[in-house]
Amino acid sequence: MVGTNAGAFQMTDGSGSFDFGAMKGGNYTLKISRDGYVADTKTVALTRDMKMDLLLFPVPPGGATARCKDKSWSFAGDKAAACAKSGGVAYWVCPGPFCANP
């Protein structure tokens, strides 16, 4: 976390809940990370108690182009073939050849 209270950190409990306690209102940048997942950064304007849903995506294996709905990985070279036998595409691996903004 950077900004007011820079260096503060918190770990989630088993359900993924977290609390920063006495943190005052203001703008905060949060870095969310977990081993085996792509880290993410979110900037929030804290004005009151709030709930945030934060999503982390597994680190894809080398050469993967998409994550399939059945949680397998696709290595297909074209969009039509990606996850065709695995329930469809859950999301594209970005940056990658099929991302809207590679």
N, C-alpha and C positions, 0 to 999 in steps of 0.2 A: 504494500500500500504506500502511496506517496501523497504528499499534501499535508494537511493538518494531521497530527498524530503519525507522521511518517515513521515507518519501521514497526508499527503495530501489526500483529498477525493473529489469526484465529484458525483453529482447526474445527472441522465439522464433527458432529457426533455421528453415531451409526446411521441415523436417518438422513444425514446431510444438512441438518440444521446448524446455524451458527448465530452468534450474537456478539456485537462489539461493545456491549454494555453502555458505558457513560459517554460514548462518542457524541460530540455536538454536531449540529447542522453544518453543512458546507459541501463543497465539491470534493469527491474522493476518487482516486483511481485504484481499483482493486485488481490484483493479479491472482488468478485462480489456477491452481495446478494440482496434479496428481501424477504419480509415476505411471508410465504407460499411456498417458493421454496428452494431447496437444494443449499446452497452456493457453489461457485466454486472458485478456485484459478488458475490464469494463470501467467506464467513468460514470459515476452517479452523483446526482445532486440530492443530498440527504436533507430532508425538511421535516421528517417525522419518522416514526417506526414504519418500516416497510418490509414487504416480502419481495425477494428477488429469486427468480428461477435462473440458474446458470447452467449451461450445457457444456460439457467437455466431450470431445470426440477421441476415440482410440487412435493412437499413432498407427498409421497404415503401414503395412509391409511394403518394402521397396517394389516399385513397378505397379502397384495397385492403382486403378483408375476410378473405382467406385466402391462404396459400402452397400451391400445388398440388404433388403428388408429382412432376410433370414439371418443376418449378422455375419454372413460370409463376405469375402472380398472378391471383386472382379478385377481381372487383368485384361479385359477386352480392349481392342484397339478402336472400336466404334461404339457410339451411344446405343444403337439398336441391339447390339449383342450383350451389352453390359447387364448383368444380372437377369438375363432372359429366363434362366431356369431356376432362379432363386427368389422369386416373388417381386422382382422389380428393384429399382434403385432407391435406397433410403437417402443417400447424398453422394455427391461427387467428391473425389479426393482433390483438394485444392491446396496449393496451385497444382494444376494438371491440365491435360489436353481438353477436358470437357467443361471446365469452369467458365462461368460467364465472364469473369475478369481474371484470367490466368496471370 
